[in-house]
Structure formats: structure tokens, C-alpha cells
Amino acid sequence: MYYSDDVINEVLSRNDIVDVIGSYASLKKKGANYEACCPFHHEKTPSFKVNREKQMYHCFGCGVGGNVFTFVMEYENLNFPEAVERLAERAGVQLPEKSMNAQERSREQYKITLREMNKTAAAYFHYILKHSQHGEKAYEYFHETRGLSDETINKFALGYSDIYRDDLYRYLKSKGYTDDQMKGSGLVEISEKEGGVDKFWNRAMIPILDINGKVIAFGGRVMGDGKPKYINTSDTAVFDKSHTLFAMNIARRSRRKGFICCEGYMDVISLHQAGFTNAVASLGTALTAGHASLIKRYVKEVYLTYDSDDAGTRAALRAVPILREAGISAKVIRMDPYKDPDEFIKNLGAEEYEKRIQAARNGFMFSLEMLEREFDMNSPEGKTEFFREVSRRLLTFEDELERNNYIEAVATAYRISRDSLDKMVAKTAVSAGMARPVVRPKRADGVEKKKEDGIHLSQKALLTWMIEEERLFDQISNYISPGDFTEDLYRTVAELLYEQKRGRTESGKDPESFYRGRRTSGGCLTVQYKDQGTAYKGRA
Ligand code: ZN
């Protein structure tokens, strides 16, 4: 949405910076300025100043500064149009209508109705938890079994859905909602035969909020031994589970570093109670690329704190590459000997958990630790096999700097020499690629093509390293000759490279002019070379 300068100036003039920031931090007047402890960094003496005359703020501690828009953008993690909208709403400024057709307008209207309905339901469940006889056992579950304080129960607006199968339906009806409106809510199912039937009954209820703090769905945990133990609202017009993270509305304002990703909402609630307000969880689904892109809007680092059983470990291993793909670094918190963060904190306390966060393993290194279990690490053969697999995995890092950092980390962690690991990685590249016969794609179904791509990639990687690192060239050239490269382009480049490195340059040929290797951001190597007048340009 684009707003004109007139509109922006109107919003700016109606939102005094001292009033706006004063609602987030307690400002004290000091001379010409107002000051407070900085809301963007941790400090004990105030170095955050706000100037009413200039309508600007500045922190002498961490250097942040700007006007009322930048403050709201920074603090609330909003983009510029969103900040304009937020401040317009605060000051009662009417923004120009976005142009919508009738269908879009009614869809937007229905979403508003759904959010209101969910909010009404949350308030009702919370009331039943606290003020009905049936609610007592759910309260006991939250309070005694899970160890949640009243403050936490209120903060997360936890509730209880009664034992009657149409309790919520009748309540919503009494609040004026129609069958048609309830149909798409995920809260009630409407059938001709039975009328309205609640989705949740006799369950401890956990409201799920969107990033703006609006109730959009629920999780429900059965009371007693019924199955399934947990159910969530299925996707609706306002709830998309692959793009929603539980407690994101709180975590995004947390001053803690990164997010802690849990398996379930009960873990999240326990962590928040223990002070880890940056904990979030996906809802009845593994972490998706959609979650990763949501996370990336706020942080660049995630701590995975999944159950320490096999299923949890597998889930963590699956999440690591998804996060990496989105440019988020993933670390894994070890909770042994306990099963989950809830159990851990109950037994060892928040301070110990904090230590585990500090000691969290990098996701790749964690995956190697898990890999160890598959090999006999006590026998030389088992160990060799293990390092062969590690080398294969190291080859998946296309970025050279990243790959080198990991090779270094692995060498240190497993106390092997950097040189021998380098050799092994190079050897693995060879055996993964060049030692195998080239498979030409026969059909367009992509199966065989893919195999060739692997060979292609490892040849490319190997050649790039040999060009970029003298040390590697010396090692590798002892057992690989240019003829081992199956791609014409690589072979030619390799021939030139060998000639150059061994100083056997034929007269009239200058190898420097034959190739120029350039890495691009995608990790591709673009090779250009000229051969006796004919120009050839290949992109590998
Ligand atoms: Zn600051």
C-alpha cells in the first residue's frame, strides 16, 4: 500500500513522539529532553533520549535513532506502511480506503467476524475454566500437572471446553453468530441432522494468536485418556498452520537472542513462565519453509529444543536444512537426561537451561553426533566409514568459506588433522564424481539427469578448490589428472590449470588469460576461456 506525503505528514503530526514512546518506555523529563532506559538494548542507566521539539529519539548506548515511524517499525517489527497504519489507528486518522471489489470486501469482513468469534470463544473457555465446576479438573491439569501459575494461565488465556457437545455452539448463537458464520470457523460443525456440534469438548484449551495478538484458532488437550490427545483447529480463512507459530506475538518482542523452537505449545508456555519469552512452536506440523520465512522476519538464529527421543531428534534433523535454506542458523539444545524442556526446567531449573542454550550445538555438528550412532566408532574401519560420510556431507556446502569453517570445526571436534580431512573430502569428491562412469540422460524424466548433476557438482567443486587453494592443488594433483574430469569444459580448464601450476606453459599460451574463475552468490563457477581465436563461454 502506498501512502501520499500528505497522509504521512498528517499521521506524523498527530502522533507526538513523547506520547508514543511514553507508552512503551517510562520517560522522565530531563532538561530539554526526555530520557529512559533504552528499549532496544539492555542497560541500567538511561542513555535513550527523546526530543519533543525535533520529534526525534536517539540512544547514546546502542546508537539507534530516528522519528516516530522508525521507532514503531523497530519496536513492533513492522514495515513502513504497517507503521503508518498502526499510528493512524492510534491517532484516529482516516486512511484512504484500499480499493477492493465487493467480493474482496466481504471476504475481509468475514475474516474480521472470524477473529471476533475466536476471541469470544477464548473468553468463554477461560471463564468456564475458572468459574465452573467442570473446569476444575482442567485448572488442576494446568496448575498442578503442568505447574503453571495463575499469571501464566491468564497471560495465555488458557481455558476449558465443557463436556457438552454443543456448549460453545449455543453460547456463540446467544452472542448473535449465525450457523453460516460458524460453519467456516473450525470451532463448530453444522450438520442438518444434528445441528451445531462443537469441535472441542472436555479439553484443556490453548488459544492460538496471530502475530498481531488476535485469536485465530485453538489447541485442545483431552482431559483423561481419550484419543487423540491433542487436536487443533483445522485451517480456516484466518488460520494457516504452515505459516503460524504459537506465541510468535510475544516472542517477536522478546529482547532475548533468536527464537527457541519447541515441539508443542505446552513446552512454549513452560519456557515463557521460566522467562524464555522467545519460545515458539509449530502447530501439529513439522517446521515448514513458511515458518522459516516468518521467523526470518525477526531473527537470524534459532535454537531447536525438540524432545530428546528418536522422533524429536529426527524432527530436529529435518528442521536444520529448512532453516539453513532460509538463511537462519540453527542450533540444537541438548536436554538429556530429560525428555523435553518442560521436564528439564522442572528438574534442573531455568539457570541450567540457560547454560544449555549457551552450549547449544550447531545443527550440522549435531547431525554428525547423531550419525556416530550408525557407525562402530571403536573400530578403525567404522571410523573411516564415518568420516567418509562426513566428507560427503561437507561437500554439500557450496559456499567455500562456510565449507572451510565446517571442515575446521569437524577436524577440531574429532581431533583429526585438518590436512587429512581435506584429503578425505577431496577423495570423496573424486569417488562421488569422477570415478564413476558418466550417465547420460536417456529420458526426460529427470532421474538419470539428477545423478549426473551430482557428478557435475562435485567436479565443479573440486576444480574450484584446486583453482582457489594452492595447498589443495598440490595434494589432489598427485592422484587426479585432467583426464579424470568427464566434462569437456572442466577437463580443458584442468589441463590449463595443471600446465600453469607445474610451470610447463607452452610458448604463446598464457594460462592466466585462459581462464578466469569467478564465484557468484549462488556458488556457481563461471569459467571463461579462449582457445586460439575461438571464444567459448561456459557456465558451470
Ligand atoms: Zn540503546
Residues whose N, C-alpha, C, O or C-beta is under 5 A from the ligand:
A	BS01	ZN	C38 F40 H41 C59 G61 C62 G63
